[in-house]
Structures are given as structure tokens and as C-alpha cells.
Amino acid sequence: MSVNKDLRNAVIVLVLAGLVVLIPGGGRGANTAIQAVSLAFLASFGWFASVMYRQHRTDLYALGDRRRALLYGAIAVATLTLTATSRLWSSTAGEFAWLALLVAAAYAVFAVVWAARRY
């Protein structure tokens, strides 16, 4: 007798959720596992960024100092803005600042790419 794969997977998830609820300290263990997965996810972003940098290093240096600084600054602003999303969204002015910062960063990246492709 074969069990439907979707039903089997749902039962596995329910059993794991039950274990987290019933075992003492299960919630703390689940939080630790979530943090470990989150760190692995962020580490994979860092690894991807380093690989992309190594592959396109000459293209980045060909941009020149000003455009390269603008590109790196835009990436830094976008990263910091996304990191502070929960704090910025706590007020209306923060929401507008969040949107303005991300639009400005996206425009800066677009301007650098557009200027680099013109030549």
C-alpha cells in the first residue's frame, strides 16, 4: 500500500511540530535551528557575492573610481535599509524614508549599469 507523498510529508511536519510543543525546551531548540538555518542562508549570500566579485573584478575596476564608489554606496544603502525595515516601518515617515532610500539605491545601480553599457 503506497501512501500519497503529500499526505506523508504533512504527517511528518505535524509530528515534528508536536515534538517541538511537547518536549521540554523544544521551542528553544526550534529557535536555535531557525537561527542556524538563517545564518547558513546569509552565509550563502556572502559566498555568492564573493564569487560574483571575483568573476567580474575587471569589469568593476573598469567602471572608474566614481562609478564604483556610487555602486558600492548604493549596495550599502540598500543593505542597511533592508536591515532596518522593521524599525523604519514603525512610523509613516519611516515608511517614506524606506521607500526613498531603496528607490535612490536602485536608481544609482541603474545609472552605473547604464553608463557602463554606453561605452
QUIVENUR-V880831 format. One record per run of one state. SS is the DSSP state (H for helix, E for strand, C for the rest). FROM is the first residue (numbers start at 1). LEN is the number of residues. Records with the same first field share a line. If there is no record, write none. Layout:
SS = FROM-LEN, FROM-LEN
//
This chain:
C = 1-4, 23-3, 56-1, 63-2, 84-1, 89-3, 119-1
H = 5-18, 26-30, 57-6, 65-19, 85-4, 92-27
//
